[in-house]
Amino acid sequence: MTAGDSSLDPAQARTVEQLLVADQLFDGLTAFDVKTKKAVPALASRWTASTDQKQWDFFLRSDAAFSNGRTITAADVKYSLDRIATKGSGSPGTELLDVVAGYSDTAVKGSVPSLAGVTAPSAGVVHFSLDQPLAVLPAVLASPVLAVVPKEAVEATDPAAAFAKNPIGSGPFAVGDRTGNRVRLVRAKGSKARLDGMDLLAYEGVAASYTAFTRGEVDWSQVPPEQVGAASRQYGRKGFVPYAAELFYGINVKNSKFADFRFREAIVRAVDRRALVRAVYDDIYKPLDGIVVGGVPEYQDSACGDRCAHDVAKAKDLVTAVFPNGAPEVFLDYDAGAIRDALAKAIQADLKEVGITATLRPKPFNDYLNFEVSGQQELFLLGWIAAYPGADAFLAPLFSSASRNNLVGFNVPAFDTALKTARAEADERTRTALYRDAEKIVLGQVPVVPILQYEVHSVTASRVGGLTLSPTGTFDGAQVWVRK
């Protein structure tokens, strides 16, 4: 943990550290299995779906209980989801509930009093009635943000029992006590966790946490970027895993400069992403050749194919074909910072080599957040963290014509149809192929310049076993054990 991560409310979990803590204290209806890369039962023992993938029933485990021993009911599940959807919740879970709503007119957007499509027909059954098919609903519900919480604890008026500080959880561990920078977790009642408990310590940044690890004071820590090389040599790369997050430059396809896809292809071919990752990021991340990242079930190697290959000669030919009298000036828009500046300057140099003049247009972070949704952005930096490990978590929010996160202005009916078809497919193998086809439709129109996929860099003490990181940077503490 890093200092400042004081809230233990899963609905407010945003950082990797907060999600990791939420995963220990809370469970949702489902969970993500790292080995199979599938949604598996958690509080729900099983689920069924209608043929059209719109009607779902999740059946709660008979022994599902909160850490205080109270039985978890379907009403608790509905309350937990309604709480996130309520106006002013400020929860990142509203993005997930938008996925459930299918970006339709009834999408959540953090403004509804309750979710009409989520009901509790009995104490042990949660029913979802969706406007649109969503075959990946179990994967969506595996997010720690959508964990189940008890209403009486959340709404308690006693300051000493403030939920964000001392929550009643639904996961394998419960809060034992909090002292200084330490939160002590203990095995929850009825939990099958292999550990009696674990201590979570807050530090002023990853560097301090890693230093504590090297001193033998903690058993697990993330590794700061500047120590990745040394850590890999000393401790190995077992704790280095693909993170479901990426960095790319979006191309505003609504801008007339980029109307011809051949010019967009020229930009992509001009950028040497492997050289950029090596020079700017010291090779600690992976060059990105598509949209869906490694570690995600539907990932396909080199999804972009030849179109994304670095090829200066081909890029020059494409520029000349589209603009015989010379390409127009383009702007590189990004949030200012040393690393961002270095990346933009490297891209600027690559574009210059193929005959494209690019002017840097950096902005302070807060100003850039507003600018990137203004419609005035041109070739602009975007980072994306998937809400859960699945192709849908990248393709739908970034490129669906109905999504408010579609900042590149992508509007291709064939893609919307492909996405809808994938979401309606019950067979996993067929659905994977459909998502891959949908990704290729996007890449065929070249609305982005892929740059890199992030990794989680962590180290684990040799005495610890069973600690396996997921693509969201968390681990299942119930599976962790310590050698005597």
N, C-alpha and C positions, 0 to 999 in steps of 0.2 A: 504494500500500500504506500501511497505518498501522502504527505501531510495535507490536510484539508479535506480528505475523503471521509468526512465525519458522518454523513447520512447513511444509514443502513436500509433505507426504504428502496425496495427493488424497482418501484415505478419511476424513481429518479436516477437510476443507474445509467451512466453515460460512458465513463472511462473504463478501460480494461480492468483497472483495479476494482472499481465499484461493481462491475458485472461479476468479477471473480468472487467477491464477498457475497453478492446476492445469490450466486450459485450454491454457496455452502449453507446459507440460512433459509433458502426458499426453494420450493419446487413449483412447477406449473403442471398442466395436464400431461405434457410430454417433455422429453429431453432429447438432446442430440448425442448420438453414440459416435464417438471419434473413430472407432475401428470400422464400423459398417457405413458410416456417413449417412445414417438414416435417423429419422425420428423414432424414438422408442417410448414405451410406457413410463410414466412417472407417477403423478397422482391418479391418472387414468390407467386402468388396467388394460383397456382395449377401446377401440372405436370402430364405428361403421359409417359408411357414406352411401348416399343414393347413387344411382347410375350416372346421373348428370353432375355429380360432385358438388351439389348445392346444399344438400341436407346432411348434417353430420350429428351423430350421437357419440358422446364420450362418456364412458362408464367408469365411475370413480372406484378406486380400490376400497374394499370394505374396511381395511385397516388404516386408511389415509387419515392422518390427524395432525393438528398443529403441535408445536413444541410444548404447549401446556396440557396436552392430552385431549383437547376437544376434537371431536370428529369433524372432518372437513366435509361440507355438503356442496351440492350444486349451487346453492344460493351464495356460498362464499366465492365460488368461481365467477358467477355473474357480477357480484359486487366488485370484485377485483378488476374486472375488465371495464365495468361501468365507471369506476373511479378514474381510470386512465382516460376514458373518453370524455369525461365531464369538462366543460369549459373552464379554463384556468388551471388545469392540472399541471401543465408544464412538463408532462412526461414525454420522453422520446417514444414511448409506446404508442402514441397516436399515429406515428408513421406505420407501425405494424397493423394497427386496426384499420388504417386506410387500405392496406393490402387486402385485408379480410373483406372490406367493403368494395373492393374491386375498382377503386377510383371512380365509382359511380356518383350520381347526384346525392346519394345517401352516405357518401364517404364521411368519415368521422371528423377529421380536422380539429379535434379537441374541442368540440362545441356542442355535443349533444348531451341531454340529461341522462340517457341510458341507451343501451344497444338493444333495439327492438328485435334484432335477429338472434340474440343470445337469450335463451330461456332455460328455466330449471323445471322440467316437467315432473321430476321426482327428486328426492334427496340425493340419489345416487347417479343421476343422469343430467348431463349438460347438453343442450341441443343448440346447434348453429343452423340458422336458416339464412343462406347467402343469396344476394342478388345475382351473383355471377359464379360460375364454377371456380373452385380452387382446390385442386387435387393435392396441393402442398400445404394445406391447412395444418396438419400435424407438425410440420417443420416450422411453420410460423409460430405456433403456440409454444415451441420449445425455448423461445427467448426468455432469459431470466427476468426481463422487464415485465413480462406478463405473468409473473408468479402469483400464486394465490395467497391472500392475506386475510386476517380476521377483522371484520368490521368493528367489533367492540374494542379491539386494541388500537386500530388506526384512529378511531374517533374518541378515544379516552381523553378526558379533560385534565387528568392528573399530570402535571408537568414531569413528575418523576418517572412516569410511565410513557413518556413521549415516544411514539412509535419509531421515529427516525433514529433515536438513540438506543432504545432497548426494545426491539421488536419481538413480537411473538411470531415465530417463523413456521414454515411448512416443509423445510428441507431436512437434510441429515444432521445438521448441527444447530445449536441454540446459543444465544449469548450467555456466557457465564458471568463475566464482569468486565468493566472498562476502567483502566487506570492509566493516566497519562497518554502515551502514544500506543498503548496496547489494548487490543480487544481480544479477550479470551473466549474461544468457542468450546462448547462441550457437546458430546454426543447427545442428540435429542432423544426423547422417550420413544422407544420402539424402533429407532434407527438401526440400520444394519451396517453403519460406518465401521471401518476397521480400526480407526483411531479413536482413542478416548476423547480427544479434542485437539485443537490447534490454536496457536497464538498468532494474531495478525498485528504486525507492528507498522506504524506510520512513520515515514522518513521524509525529509525535505528533498524529495526528488529521487530519481532512479539511481543516480551516482552514489548517494549515501546508502541506499539499500544494498547496492552491489558491493560496496566496501564492507558493509556488515557481513555479507555472505563470505567474502574472502577471509574475513577474520573468524569464521566459524560461528558467528552469532545468530545466523538464520539459516534455514534449510532450503529456501527457494527465493529467488529474486530475478527480476528483469535485469537486463544488461544495458547500460547506456551505450549509444551509438559509437562513441569514441573508444569503447573497450571491447567491441564485438570481436575484432581480430584476435586480441590477446585471450579473451574468454574461450574462443573456439579452440585455440591451441592448448590451453591449460585444462579445460573441462570437456572439450568435445562439442559437437553440434546437435546433440540429442534434443536439447531444449530450444533449438531454432526451428520454428515451424511456420508455414505459410499463414498469413493473417488475412482475413476476408476484407481487405481494404486495398484501394488502389489510388494511383495518382495519374491524371491524364490532362491533356489540354483539350477542351471542348472547342468545336468550331460552330459558330452561330450560323446555322444554315439559312436563317431568315435574312441574313445580310446579303445584299446583292453581289458582293465581292466573291462570296463562296457558293453562289447558286449552282455553278457547274461542278459536278462531283469530281471531274478530272483535276480541277485546281486543288480540291481537298486532298485527293490522292497524292498530288505532287508535294503538298505540305507534309503528309505522313511519310512519304518515301524520302524526303529530304532529311528528316530527323533521325539521327543515329542514336537510338535509345540505349543501346548497349554501351556506347562510348559515354553517353550522358550519365548513366548509372555508375559507371566506373569512375568517371572524373569528378562528378558532383557528390556522389553518395559513397564513394570508396567501396563499391560493390557489396554493400551490406544488404541491399534489397535485390529483388529479381526484376529484370526487364520484362515488360508486359507486352504480350502479342495478341491481346484480345480484350474482352470486357469481363467475362466470367473468370475468376482467378483460381489459381491452384489451391487444392484443399477442399474445394466445393464439389459436390457429387457430379455435377454436369460439366465440369471443366473439360475442355478439349485443347490439346497441345497445338500451338500455332494456329489459333482459330482464324486469325486475319489472313494467313497464308501469304502469297507473294505480294499482295497489295500493300502490306505493311513492311516489306523488306526494304532495308536501306539501299537506295539505288539513285545516285546523283544524276547519272545520265538519263535515266527514265524520267526522273522528276523534272529535269530541264526540258525534255521533249514535251511533257504534259503542260508545263507553264507556257511554252511557245504555242502549243496547239490551242490553248484557251485564250491567251493574250498575245497575239503576234507582235503587238507594239510595246510589249512590256507589261509585267504584272502590276497591279495597283499596290500601293503601300498598305500594309496590314499592321494592326496593333496587337502587341502581346500584353494581355491584361493579367495581373496577378497581385496577390497580397505581398507587400514588401517585406524583405528579410534577407539575410545573407545567403542562405541556401536557395531561396526562391530567386534572388537576383542572379546567382550563378547559373541556375537552370535556365532562366529566361535568356541570358546572354549566350549560353551555349546553343540554344534553339535559334536565336537570332543569327548566329554565325552559320549554322547549318542552312537556314533559309537563304541567306545571302549567297551562299555557294551555288544555289540553283536559280538565282535571279529574282528572289523575292526580298524586297526591303521591308524589314519588320522594325517597328518603333516600340520601345519598351514603355509601358504605361502602368507602373506600379502604383498601388494605393495602400494606405494604412488598412490594417485588418478589418476594422469595423466598417470603414467606408467600402471596402471591397465586397463585403457580404451583401451590401445593398446594391452595389454596382452589378454584380454577377447575375442578378435577377431583373435588371433594368431593361434588358433588350438591347442595350447599347454596347455590350461586350462583343468582342470579335473573336480572336484566338485567345481563349481564357483558361486559366488554371482551375482545375476542379479536383478535389479529393472526395472519395466515397468510401464509407464504411458500411458494409452490408448489415442489415438488422438481424440476419440469421444466415447460416451457410447454405445458400441455394442460388441457382441461376436466376430465379424469379426476383430475388432481392437486389439484383443488379439491373436486369433487363427491364422489369416493369416500372420501377420508379424513375429510371434515367431516360427511358425512350418511349414509354407509352404516351400516346397523344393526349391522354386525359390526365397525366400526372403533372402536378405542380413542380416536381423536381426535374422535369424535362427541360433543362435550361438551354440545350442546344437547338431547341425548336424542331426536333425530329417528328415528322408526321408522315408515316408511310403505312397506308392501309394494310399492305401485305404483312407487315410486322405485327400490327395490332391483331390481325386474324391469326397469325402464327402463335402469338402469345396466348390468345384465348383458347386455341386448340390445345396447346400444351397444358393449360390449366384445367382443361376438361378431361384429360387423359388419365384414367385410373391405373393403367399398367406402367410400372416404374421404368422399365427399359424403353418402352415406346415414348414415354414422356421425356426422358433424358434426350433421346434423339430429336424430339420436337423442339426442345429448348436450344439445343445446339444449332438446329436449322434457323431458329429465330435470331440467335446471335449472329449468324452469318449474314442474315438479311440486313442487320444494322451495319455490320462491318463493310458490307458491299456498297453502302452509301457513304462511307467514310465521314461520319460526323464527329469523330474524336481522333486525337493523336495519343495512342497508348504510351505511357512512360514507364511506370513501375508498379509492382505489387509489393506491399509491405510484408515484413516478417515480424513475428514476436521472437525476441532473443532473450532467452532465460537460462538459468543454471539451477541445478538441483543437487543437493548434497548426496554423497554416495550411499548414505544410510537409508535414503528414502526410496521406496518402490511404489509402483502403480500410479505415478503422477504423469499423466499424458495430456498435453495441451490440445485444446480444440482450435478450429480456425478463428474463433472469437477471442482467443487468448485466455480462456478460463480452463479450469480442470474440475473433475468430479472428486471432491475431497473424500467422499465415501469409499472410493477405491484405493486411496492412498494408505500405505503402511510404512512402518519404520522398523529397520532391523535392530535387534537388541545388541 
